[in-house]
Amino acid sequence: MKNMDTLPLFPHAFDNQAYIDLQSRAIMERAARFGGKLYLEVGGKLMQDLHAARILPGFDPDVKIRMLQHLTEQIEIIVCVYAGDIEYRRYRTDFGTTYDSEVLRTIDEVRKWGLFVRAVVMTRFDDAMKAAAAFAAKLERLGITVVRHGSTVGYPDDVDRILSPEGYGLNPFIETERPIVCVIAPGPSSGKLATCLTQLYHGTQRGIRAGYAKYETFPVWDLPLTHPVNVAYEAATADIADYNQIDPFHLEAYGKTAINYNRDTKAFPILRTLLSRVMEQDAYKSPTDMGVNMVASAIVADDAVRRAACQEIIRRYFQSDSAFVMGRAAAEVSERIRNLMRNFDIKETDRPTVQAARDAISGDAANGKGFQGICCGAAIELKDGTLITGRNSSTLRAASSAILNALKHLAGIPDWIHLLPENIVQCVTAMKSQNLRLTTSYNLNVEELLIALAIAALHNNGTKRALDCLPSLKDCDMHMTHITTDSDEAGLRRLGIRLTTDPLYPTKELFVQ
């Protein structure tokens, strides 16, 4: 796992079409096993699965919903959201949105793919939740069916009470028509499993035969426990203390090694009891049995996948370290990922942009130079492996500088040619420092740089040529020597750049925009 930056690149290590074919076939076979009706709990991200795209080069972030689109006539969608996430304005850092916005965005996206949304279930709903109730009313005004499920007393241990009129019986039943009901959510802990079990319970009361299955991507059950793809999943879930393990139930039942994670194996005995009661058969002998996951069969270049997964582990390490400094994560999260890196001999500098960003300012830092005495560097790795660096100045922030230099390189424009007229830069910085009173941070952030370039491109063909190269920055890695500002992070996210930062603030100022 050393010297990963010197190895050849494999831009396509995953066969999306093979995955669509294999996964859709497996889902239909599972539905047929239960008489043609299946509640399919979709774990992880149904759309824009950027984690999967980072560790499986060539993986289409929307391939899972493309696969469901392959089964359009057989599928309908139930969207679950935990009412408390709405009530307390829970925030999704990966998209920069709250959960109520994510529910609306999810419905819009699912509909764009031609799939039918049957209802939204607000789980663990309480009448005292005023914000959640207001959101439910908003959905109903928009013509969306909303079903409110309360907390189930005795869950998960008191099976008799759970499977009774005082348990799941209190939750309304959602009438569905199509053979496969996909239960999705904007994030984890949204109550998808409880919703599936509620539907199965009511179906049993009505004489409707149906089954349950899980559609999760990670961990990959038929890759080794120590495969970097599975280790990267551990790094990604270090904040909730998930860890992978050999599925003991699968090993006992079939004599075969399969990989699952601790929460599933711990919960399986009680879940097996619940499922066997509501499905009226003992359908599953292990938590791995419940899953439908054909990821491993679509990997076509294992070496490339291993290297990409190691890069993701490093990325998660930097992310957790910076989150700790910002007060958004516990120290234990970084320590868990650091231990994974030690166990697999992965170093932070195995990410090529890390040392390049530090080298970009090493001389200035030693001499006390830099804009306002602050030295901040950035490095971006292009898809051909070329490393482009930048550092902060009176006109550009480090990330903006690196992006500008990268666009010049991609467009074949010499470094000494200026793409931004001085008068445009002066107008923007003057507006920020004088009118908006942003006196601590008036050099151009990423979004401001792009707007300035768009204006300059009206009169400069070279600038227009550079802007035309923007799509080439999508999915490129960037590292910065300091924690970036929210404004820069938002711009980089929109460009699709995969950012990591050293866990240091760029200044001693308490508030920087």
N, C-alpha and C positions, 0 to 999 in steps of 0.2 A: 504493500500500500504506500510505499515511499515513491518520491519522484513522480507523482501522478501527472504533474504538468508536462513532463517530457514524453508521455505516451501519446500515440496517435488518437485523434478524436473519432468517435463513432456517433454521428449526428442522429442516426436512426437505429435504436437498439430495441424498439418495440413495434410490433406489427398490429396497428389499430384495427384493420379489417379482420384479421384472424381473431382478435379479441371479441369484436362485435359478433362474429359468427358463432364462436364457441360459447360465449356468455349467454347470448340470447337462446341458443339451443338448450343449454343447461337449465335456464329458467323455465322454459316451456316444459322440459322433461320433469322438473320438480312440480310444476302445477298439475301435470297429468297424473303424477303419483298420488295426489290428494283429490282426485276426481275432477280436476279442472279448475279449482278455485284456490288461489294462493295469496296470502298477505305477505308481501316482501318488504322487510325492514331494510332501508337503504342507509348504511353507515357511511361516515365520512362525507365528502362533498360530491354531490351529484353532478354539479357543474363547476367549471373553473377549479379543478383539482390541481392546484399548483404544486403541492407537495409531490404528487405522483409524477407530474411533468418534470420536476427537477431530478428525481431519482431514476426515472425510466426514460432516457433520452428518446425523443420521438413520440412519446405519449401525448395524445391530444387531450388537453385539459377538459374537453367536453365530450370525450369518447363514451362516457357512461350514459349520458343522456342521448347521444347518437344511437347507442345500443338499444335504449328504451324506445326511441323513435322507430327503430326497426320493428317494434312490436306494437305500434300505435293503436291498432284496432283492438288489441287484447288488454290494454292497460288504462287504468285511471289512477289519479294521484290524490293522496291525502297528505296535507301539510300539517305537521305538529309543531307547536311552539309552547314552551313552558311559560305560563302566565306571569311568573315571577320575573322572567327575563324582560318582559314588556314593562311590568310595574316599576322595576328598578333601573330601567334604561341601560341594560347590559350592552356592552360595546364590543364589536368584533374588530380586533386590531388588524387582521389580514385585509379586510376591505374598508376599514375606517367608517363603519356604519353601525347603527343600533339595530337590535333584533326586530323591532317593528318594521324598520325600513327593509331589513333582509327578507322578512316574510313577503312584503309587497314585491320586492325585486325577484324573489324566487318564483312567485306566481307568474309574473310577467315573462320571465325567462322560460319557464316550463311551457307556457302557452305559445311562445314564439317557436318552440320546437314541435308544435302541433299536438301536444298532449293535453288531456282533459283533467282539470282540477276539480275533484268532487267536493272537497270541503277543507276547511281549516279547523283543526282541533286545538283548543286552548287547554293544556293539561295542568293538573293541580290548581285549577282555578278556584278562587275564593271571592265571594260577593264583596268583600271589603277591598278588593284590588280595583281601585277607581280608574287608574290609568289603563289597566288591562281591559276593564269593561268598556272604556271609551274606545279603545282600539278595536274591540270586537264589534261595537256598534258601527264604527267606521267601515269595517269590512262588509258588514251586512248592508250598509247604504251603497256600497260598491257592487252589490249583487252577488257577494260570495257567501256561501253557506258556512256558518260558524257553529261548532259544537263545543260545549263547555264540559270538560271532565273534571271532577273534583279529585282530591287525594283519596286513595283507597286505604281504608283502615285495615291494619293487619298485613299490609304488603311488605315484604314478599313471603313471610313465613307461614301465616295463617291461611293455608290453602282453602279450607272449607269456607271461611268467611269471604275470602277474595272471590271465589267462584260461587257467589250467592246473590240474591236480590239486594243484600246490604253491601255488597262489594262492587264488582263490575256491573251488577244489575242496576246500580244507580246512575251509571253513565249512559247517555243516549246512544242508540245504535245508528250507524250510518248505512243507509240502504245503498248498495253498490250493484252494478250491472255487469261489469266486465270481469273476465276470469282472473286477472292479475291486478291486485291493488297495491301500488307502491306507496309506502309510508315514508315520507322524507321530512327533513327539518332544516332550519337555517343554521343549526349548530348542535353541539353535544348536549346530552341530558335533557332532551326536549320531550321525552315520554313516548317515543315511537313504539317501544316494546309493549308498554301498557296499553297503547291504543290498539295494537294488533291483537293482544290477548282479550281486550274488551270485545272486539269484533268477533273473535272466535267464540267467546262465551255466548254472546247473543245469537250467533249463528247456530250453535249447538241447540239452544233453546227452541230455535225455529226449524230445526231439522235440516240445516244447511251444512253440507260437508265441505270443509275447507282445511287448508294447511298453512304452515308458517315457515319462512326461511329468511336468512340474513344475506344481504348483499353488501359485503364489506371488501375493501381492497387490501387493507393491511391489518395485521401481519399476513404475509403470504404463506398459507398453510403448508404448501409443498415445496418451499425453499428451506434450506437449513436454518437452524436456530441462529447460527453465527453469520449468516449471509448479511452483507451490509444493508440490503433493502430492509430486512427485518430489524436490524440494529438502528437504522435511521428512524423507523417507526417508534422505537423506544425513546430516541432522542426527542422526537416530535411530541411525545406524550409524557415527557419527564415531569411536567407541571402537575399531572394528575397521578403520578407514581405508577403508571402502567409498566409492566415488564412482560417480555415474551417467555414462554415456557413450552416444553413438550406437553401436548395434551394427554394427560394420564388416562382419561376415559377412552380416548381413541386407541391408545397403545394397548390397553387392556382388552378392548372389544375386538380389535382387528389385528393386533400384533404389528401395527405400522406406526411410524413416527409422523406426527403432524404437529404444526406449530399453531399455538393460540396465545391469548394473553390472559393475565392473571384474573381479571374481573370476570371474564367469561367462564373460566374453569371453576372459579370459586362459586359462581352463581348457578352453575349447571344443574346440580342435584335438585334444587327447588324448582328451577325452570323446567326441567324434564318432567317433574310431577305435574306442574301447571299445564304444560303442553299436552301431556298424555291424557289429562282429564278433559281439556277443552277440544282436543282433536279426536278423542275417543280411540286412541291407539298410541303405542309406544314407538313413535316414529324415529326418534333420534337416540343413538347410544353415546354420542359425544358432542361437545360444542362445535367441533369441526364439522360434524355431520350436518349441522344446521346451515352452514354457509354454502354459498354458490360463488366460487371465486376461481376464474380461469386466467389470472394475470400471468402466472409462471409459464403457461403454455404459449403466451404471445411474446415472450422475451426472445429476441433473436441474436443478441450480442451481450453475453453475460459479463464479459470484462468491462465493457463500457458502462453497464448498469452498476457494477460494483464500484467503479471510480466515481460515478455520479452520486451514488448513495453516500460514499465517504465525504464528498464535498457537502452534502446536505447535513451530515453530522457536524461538520465544522461550522456550517452556517447556523445551526441550532445552538451551538455552543456560544458563538458570539452574540446571538440574539438574546439568549438567557442571561449572559453576563451584563449586557447593556440594560436589559429589563430590570435586573437587580439594582443597578446603580440608580435607575429612575424610580425605584420603589414599586415596580409592577410585578416582581417575582421574588420568591424566596431564594436564599443562597443555596439551599439544597438542590434546586433545579439545575443550576450550573454545575454543581458537584457531581450529580448523577451523569450528566453528559461528559464531564471531564473524565470520569472513570471509564466510560465507554471508549473515549479516545485513547486513554492509556492502555486499555485491554487490547485494542486493535492497532496499536502503534500508529495512531493518526496524530499529526501535529497541526497546530493552527496555521503554520506557514505552508502546509501542503495545499492551501488555497492560494494560488499564485498572486492574486490581487493584494493579499495582506502585506507581504514584504515590499511589493512595488509601491503601495501607498505610503508605507513608512519611509521608504527610500526617497520618495518624492520630496520630503521635507527635512530629511536628516541633516543636510547642510545648513538650512535656514534655522532649524531648531537649535543646532549647536551654536550658531552665531547670534541667537536672539533676534533674528529677523522675522519678517512676516507682517501681514496686515494688522495694524494696531498691536504689534508685538505678539500676535497669535499665529502659529503655524499649523495649518490643517491641510492634509493631503488626501487625495482620492486616486484610485486606479480602477480602470475598467478593462475587462478581458473580452476582446471581440471573439466572434465565433471561430475565427481561424487561429486563435491562441495569441494574437497580438495584444500586448499590454500597453494601454494608453494611460498616462497620468495627468494630474492637474493639482493645483494648490490654490489656496485662497489669495485674493488680492483686493485692492480698493474697489474694483469693479465687479469681480466674480467670486462666488463661493467656490470651494474646492470641487464639489460635485458638478457645478455648472462649468467650471474650467475643464474638467475631465471630459464632459459630454461634448463641449465645443471642440476640443482637440480630437476626440474620436470621430466626430462628424467630418472634420477636415481630412482626417486620414482616410475615411471611407470614400469621400468625394474626390480624393487625389489632389487636395488643395494644399500648397506649401504652408508651413507653420507661420511664416513671416507675413502672410497675407491676412489682413483684418477683415472679418466678416460683419462686424458690428460697427457702424459709424459712431464716432465719438459723441455726436450730438444726441443720438437716441439713448445711449447709455447715461449721459449726463441728465437728460430729462427724467429718466426713470429713477435714478439715484436721488436727484433733487426732490422729486415728488415724495419719495419715501422719507427722506431725512427732514424736509422742511414742512410739507403739508401733512404727512401721515405721522410725523414725529417718531419714526423708527430709527433713532439716532445710534442705537447700538448695532444695527444690522441693515445697512443700506446698500450693500453690494447685492448683485442680482442672484436670486435663488433660481432653481431649475425652471419653474414655470415662467418666471419673469424673463429668463434667458430665451426660452422658446418663443414667447410673445414678441420680444425684441427682434429675434431672428426673422420671424414671420413678417414683421413690418419692413425690415431691411431687405428682405427677399423681393419686395415689390420693385426695387431699383437695382438689384445686384444679382446677376445670374449665378455667380459663385455661391452666394448665400442660399439661393433657391436649390442649387444642386446639393448643398450640404443638408438642407432640411429634408430633401427627398430621401436621404439615407436614414432618417429617424427609425423606420421600421426595423432596420438591421440591429438596433440596440435592444430589441425585445429579447428577453431571456438571457441577456449577458450578465455576468457577475461583476459587482462593484464592491470595493471595500473603502472605508474612510477611517482616518486615524482618530476621529472623534464622533461622538453621538451627534447625529444630524438633527436639524430642526424639523418640526412638523411640516412646515411648508416645503422643504426640500424632499422629505420622505414622501409626501403626497405626489409631488411631481415625478419622482423616480418610480413610484408604484404605478402611475398612469402610463409610464413608458414601458413597464414590464421588466424593469431592471431589478436583479436580485441583489439586494443590498445587505452588507454586514458592516459593523462598525466596531472599533475598539471601545471599551467601556469607559470612556473619558469625556467630560464636557469640554467644549472648545474654549470656554471663557469662565471667569469667576462670576459673571452676571447670573442672577437667579432666573431671569426671564429673557429669552432670546427668541425672536420670530424668524 
